[in-house]
């Protein structure tokens, strides 16, 4: 939790200590009468009693009021109708700069509520006394809009705790809160990008020819979409000026905070050095992006992109989705981990995160999926599934999709230049995919054609089909009316 470099006119460099990423097992919701029946309790939404919450609240508040603490006040949600005030009290000064970058200061006169964050990375709970499993904790009181964070210095816990709280309250206002990025094109309208970490959500939305609405959290209302935040928290491992010029420029701005990086022998930041963590982060205000929207508000989406990084190498680079298929992939939230991302991962591993953000969704999946289905039905955007992962083989055999190729595919989706005669039904998945990048059919996008060993492709595809099926059963929603109406299924031939 210490500052490593603080030089005028350069980004602030910090190390966050033991925690260099979120700790989902340490997050709790206070069990209270009004919210008890609306929270989907489980491993990602654990309970803490109101009694134990009160003990922790009093103790961390007492600690924060000792000696000096630092404060931030602002708001979240760019749409004034759905605005919430926010305040942060912390023991460490640089987290105020983090909050100033990440949140908003719109100065709206009215709010739907005021979120209060008490934050002290040096304060540790006593599990046997406070009724939790570890000394570190993130606790959300949904009824009183209070967040307690202690024992962890990872700044991302602050923004995601606020997002989690809003993901409970915004749906009650008829707003679909989304873990997605968004940009706007004057000719082709708004595009939103759903995707888990590592799928390209921030990279693909940060396009110099488009107006950036935001890179991570948005709300979709009856009037359009709005950014919840006022900044970006980009994953910048391997950041390259040529590949990601907008993010590179913003990361090197004087207002930016860069977490958990090393320096080379010349004292320059080395974004390729992952000796601390692969989860190197850059936090900067949207004002550091030249093409960012002034209002952080945009019309209803014309295009919905769902991103996946398929390390098995069997999903097509791009598939056109019906509303029903879009809901299925929203519920599934599929991507894959690759060896090296975690200590126990030695081969591609499927990851499913409902709504592309299950750890941040307190309510039942159906609450979010039904809102999305309603909005898609009314506004009829074109929906696509884009695979930014591997083809020609699984990880270790095939190769990662080239970023230029992915951007070319994305541009064709947004500009509606793909034709229906380029579509082909998958033998294994309930998908219609684009078979070729160009009308001359010189660049094939058929994933099976890219594999030399066709039998290996078929075996791997069937394996992924089974993983999708198992995930749907695990979610215990396969028999709900939402799925039945959508006729969602996976071919298993």
N, C-alpha and C positions, 0 to 999 in steps of 0.2 A: 504493500500500500504506500510505496514511497515514490517521490519524484526523482527521476534519474537524470533528466536534463531539462533545464528551464532557462533558455536563452531568448532574449527579446527578438521578435520577428521570425521566430521559428516555432514549430509545433512543440507542445509540452510532451515529454516522454515519461511514462510512469510504468512501474511494475506493480501488479495487483496482489502479489504475495502468493500464498498457498493455492488460492483459487484463481485459475485463469479462464474459467468458463462457469456457466450456470451449474447449480447443484439442485436438480429437481427433487431429490429425496429430502431436501431440507425445507421444502415449501409446505405451508399449512394454511388452511382457512379456518377462521373462528366459527365454531358451531353455534348458531343462533336461531331463534325460532322463525324469524321472517324469511331467512334464506336457506334453512336446513333442507327443505324438500326440493329446492331448485338447483342445488349443486350436485354434480355427478361425482359422488364420493368414490375414491379408489386410490391407486398408487400415485397418480399425478395430482389428485386433490385430496390431501390428507386432512384429518380433523385435529383441531386443538380445542380444548374446552375453554369456555369464556373465563373460568377461574384462572387457568394457567396463562391465558393471554393477558389478563389483568396484572398478574405478577410480573410478567416480562415487560409490559408497557410501563409500569411504575419504575422498574429498575433501569431500563434503558433511558427513560426520560430523566431520571435522577442523574445518570451518568453524563448525559448530554448537557445538562444544566450546570455540571461542575466545570469550573474554569471556562475555557473558551469553546464555543461551537460556531459553525458557519451556516448561513441561511440563503435559500433561494426561494423566490416566489414567481410564479408564472401561470400557465394554463396548458391544457391539451385540448385538441379538436379544433380545427380551423373553421368549422361551421359554427357560428355564434349560437345557433339554436341548440347545439349539443355540447356546448362548452363546459368544461370542468376546471375549476381553479386547482392549483397544485402548489404545495410548499414542501421544502426539504430542509431538515435540520441535521447536520452531520458534524462529526468531530474532525474531519480531514478536509482541508480547504479545496483541493483540486476537484472534489466531487461536485462542488458548486458550479465550477466551469463545465463539468460534464452535463449537469442538469440544464445549464444555460444554453449549451449547444443542442441538447436533445429535445427539450420541451419548447413551448411557445410563450410569447409575451404579447398577446393580441390586445390586452387591456379591455376585454369585453366587460360591460357593466353588470350583466346577469350571468349566473352559472347554474348548472343542474346540481352542483355539489362541490365540495372542496376536499381534495385528496391531500392527506397529511402523511409525510414519510419521515420516520425517525430512523436514522442511519448511523451506525457506529461499528466499523469493521473490527475494532479492538474489543468490543463487548462480546463475551461468550456466555451462552446459557449453561445452566446446570441441568442436564437431561433428566435426572431423577427428580429434581425439584420442579422443573418447568413442563414436564409431561411431553417432551419431544425426544427425538432419537440421537441428536448430535449437538455439539456446542454452537454450530452455525445454524442460522434460521432465517427464513423469509416468511412472514406471517401477514395475512390479509384479513382485515375486518371489513367485510363487505357492507355491513349496515352503517358503520360509522365512517367509512372511507379512510381508514387508517392502515398504514403499512409499516411493519417493523422489520428492519434488516440488521442483523448482527453476525459477527464472526466470519464474514466473507468480504474481501476487498474487490471482488469482480464487479465493475460498474454496471455491466449489463443486467444485473439483478434489479437495479433501480428501474430501468425502462420496462423490463418485462413484467415486473410486479404491477406497475401502473397499467400496462396493457391487459394483464389478467383481470384486474379489477374492472376495467372498462368493458371487457368481454362478458362480464356478468351484467353490467348495467345497461349498455347500449342496446342490446336486443330488446329490452323492455320498452325502449323508445322507438322500436321498429327499425333500428339501424343494424345492418350486418357489419360487424367488426371483422376485419380481414387481415390475416398475416400475408401481406402482398406488397409489391412495389407498384408504381403507376407513373405513366407519362402521357403527354398529350401532343397530338399532331393536328395542325390547323385543318389539314385536308382530310385526314382519316380518323380523327377523334381520339378518344381515350383508350388506352390499353392498360389492363391490370395484369400483373404477373404473380401467380401463386407459386410457392416453391420453398423447400426446406434449405437449410444452410448447405452451400456448396453446389447448388443447382444453377446459379447464375442470375438470381433474382435482382441483385443490386447492379451487377455488371451490365446486364441486358437492358435494364431500364435507364441507365445512365448513358444516354445517347445524345450527342451534341446537336443533332437536328431536331430533337424533341424537347418539349418543355417538361422538366421533371416535377412531378407532383410530390413524390416521396418514395423512399426506398424500402419501407418495412411494414408500416401499420396504417390502415385506412378504414374509413367507414363508408358504407354505401346506403344512401337514403333515397327517399322518393324524389329528391331533387338532383341527385348526382353523387359524386364521391368527394371526400375530403381527407386530408392528411391528419392523422391523430397527432403526429409529432412535429417538431420544427427542425430536426436534424437527421443525420445519418450515422449509423454505427456499422461501418463496413468491415468485412473480413478481408484483410489485406496481405495474407500470406502469399509471397511471390508476386507482389504488386509490380506491374510493369507499365512504364510511361506510354509505350506504344500501344499496348493492348487496352489499357483502361485510362486514357488521358484525363478524363473528368475527375475520376476518383483520385488519381495520382496528384493532380493539382490541388484538390481540396485537402488531401491528407497532408500536404506540405505547407498549407496556409498557417498563419500565425495563431489562429484561434483553435486549431485542431489539437486533439489529444491522441497520442499513439500509445497503445498498451502492449507491454510484454515483447518488445523488440530488442535485438542486439545491435551492436555497432561493428563496422569493419575496422581494419587497422588504421584507416584514415579518419575515423570518427563519423563516418556516414552511416545512416540507418541501413541495416541489411535485412530486407524483407524476406530473403530466402532462408535466413537462419531460424530454424524452428526449435532450437535447443531449449527454449523456455516453454513454448507451446506452438501448436499449429494454428491455434485460435488467436492470431495477432489481429488486433482491432484498431480501427481509426474512428474517432468520434469528431464530427465537424457539423457546424450549422449549415442549413440549406443555403444560407447567404454566401457560402464559399463555392457554390455551384453556379456558374455563370448563367446557365439556362434553366435555373429553378423558377418555379411559378411564384409570383408575388402573393397570390391568394391561397395557394395550396388547396384549391378547389377546382374540380373539373366536371364536365358533363358525364352522363351515364356512359359506361364503357361500350365501345363499338367492338372491341376485341378482348377476349379473355384467354390468357395463356396459362397453362398449367405446366410447370417445369419439373422434370425428373432427371436425375443422374443415374441411369441404369448401368451399373457396373457389370451386370451379367451379359450385356451386349446384345439383347434380343428384342427390345422394344424398337419400333421404327423411329427415325429421327423426328418425324412430324406426322401427327394423325389429327384428322378433323373429328370433332366431338359433337354429338347431339346433346341436348340438355340433360337427358338421362345419363349419358356417359360422363358428362361433366360432373354431375352430382356424385356418380360412383367414384371418380378419381379425386374429387374433393373429400369424400368420406374416407377414401383409402390413404391419401397423402403419401404416396410411395416415392422413395428414393433408395439408394444403396450406399452403405459404408464400404470403404476400400481398405485393404491392409495398410497399417501405419497410422490410421486416424485414431485408433484406440489400441491399448496394449494387447487386448485379447482378440483382435481381429486379424486373422491370417488368410482370409479369403473373402470375396464379395459377400456382404451380408445385407439382406433386405431390411429396410426400415420403413415402418408405416406410422404416420402421425396424422391422425384425423384432422381435417380442416387445415392441413399443412401447418399445424401449430397446436397439437393436442396438449402440450404442457401449459398452454396459456388459456385454455378454454374450460372455465369452471362448469358450464352448463352441459346438458346432454347434447351429443353430436346432432341429434335430430333438430334441435332449436336453430342451429346455424345452417344446416343443410336445407331445411324447409324455407328459411329466409332467402337463401341463395336461389333455390328453385323458383320461388315467386318472382324475384327480380329478373332472372334469366327469361322467364316466360313473358314478362311484361315488355322487356326492352330488347330481347332477341339479338344479343351480340353474337358474333362468330366465335366459337370456342375451339381451342387447339391444345393438344398435348405435345410438348416439345421435349425430346430426350437430348440432354446435353452430355450424356455419359459415353459409353463405349460402343463400338461396332466392329465387325470383323472378328469378333471373339470377345470373351469375357476379359476382365482386368487381368493383365499379365500376358495375354495373347493378342487381343485386339488393341485398338488405339482409341484415345479420347477424341470425341468430336472436335474438329477444329473450330475455334471461336468465330472465324470468318464465315465458315459454312453455317454455323448456327445463326449468326446475324443475317445472313442471306435468306435463310428459311424464315426467320422471324419477320423480316421485311416483307416477304411474299405473303405471309399470313395477314399482316396489318393492312397491306395495300390490296388484298383480295385478288392476287394475281394467279393463285393456284386454281386450276379448273377441276370440275368434278370428274372429267375423263382421266385425270391423273390419279384417281383414288382406286385402291384395291383393298378388299377385305382380308384381314389377317386370318391365317389358318388356326391360330391359337388364342388370340385375344379378341374380345369384342370391340374391334377397332377398324376404322377405314383409314388407311394411311396413304400419304402421297408417295407415288412410286418413283418419281424422277424430279430433279430440281428444276429442269428446264423443259420447255415444250418440245425440244428436239430429242428429248429422252437420252441425252448423252451422259448424264450423271444420275446413276441409279441410287434411290433411297430405300430400296428393299433390303431390310436387315439380313434376311436369310441369304441373299446373293453375295453378301460381303464375307460370309463364312466359307472357308475352304472345306471344313468338315461339316457337311449338312446334317449328319446324324447327331453330331454334338450340339448343333444349333437347336434341333428339334427336342433333344433331351433337356437342354437348358431352358428352352421356352416353356416346356411342360412343367418344369420345376418352379418357374416363376408364377405360372398360372396357379399352381397348387398353393404357393405362398399367399397370393391374393385371396384365394378361397378361404384359407385358414384364418387370415386376418379378418375377413368379413364375419366369419363364425365367432371369432373371439370378441368382436364388437357387439355381438348379440343384437344386430339390427337387421339381419337378412330377411326377416319375416315381417318387418314393419310395412305400413301402407306406403311410406315414401319409396321404399325399394320396389314394392310390387307395382306401383304406378309407373316407376321408371323402367320396369322390365330389365333391371340391371343383372347381367350375368356375364360369365367368362366362358368362352368356348374351351372345352377340355378334350381335345381329340387325340 
